[in-house]
Amino acid sequence: MQENKLRILLLGATKGLGKEILKEALSLGFEINCLVRNTKKFPVEQNNIRVFEGDATSSIDLENAVQDSKIIISTLNVMRKNLFPWSNITNDKNTISKSSKNIIEISKRKKVKHLISVSAWGVNESLDQIPIWFKLLIKNSNLKYPYIDHGKSEKLLVNSNLNWTILRPSALVNFLNNHQVKESISLKNKPSLIISRKSLAKFIINIVDKKNYYNKIVTVSKK
């Protein structure tokens, strides 16, 4: 393990992008805390991982999991039963914003150095940038719930007086790994339609505690 790495609290480590972030962070020697709902479903055993059972919507659970972490990365989402846009929501429709409120309050007390929150392309003012068919799909399906809640979360972070970075990835895919990432700040460059989870995970770990990403909202996609 490399020395002098800041400990990371990773939220959402059991699914998709979170799993890729965990792999990338571990490969680079970071020490990781993970807060998961069921530790029995998270059979990762390595010396540099601490696993805590609980929910980020609980301030008690979250504070217990933060410990001495100086970076918090959140990939939390409002989840559906499956990929079908109209499938039932399986957790609280305010999961993201409730968790962000707790993250902000605890980060101030614990002097966390950098918050990285994974949102989505199409949230808040970026809605005008996405294709019209996708905009209609969001509006008329259960996809709207995570977009609404990401919007609330973003506003909480922007007004937090902390060092935050909000990432808005385009559609996440599991192919085309290890590609370059295109960055768009303030909607200046139109993103491409996809980004691989593995490439996004590498990008996220690469910007940990980089001051030039503090207080920036960055849309990310395949270059």
Salt bridges, closest charged atoms under 4 A:
GLU20 OE2 - LYS23 NZ 3.51
GLU31 OE1 - ARG7 NH2 3.07
ASP55 OD2 - ARG37 NE 3.36
GLU63 OE1 - ARG109 NH2 2.48
ASP68 OD1 - ARG7 NE 3.43
ASP68 OD1 - ARG50 NH1 3.10
ASP92 OD2 - LYS98 NZ 2.57
GLU125 OE2 - ARG168 NH1 2.86
GLU154 OE1 - ARG168 NH2 2.63
ASP209 OD2 - LYS113 NZ 3.13
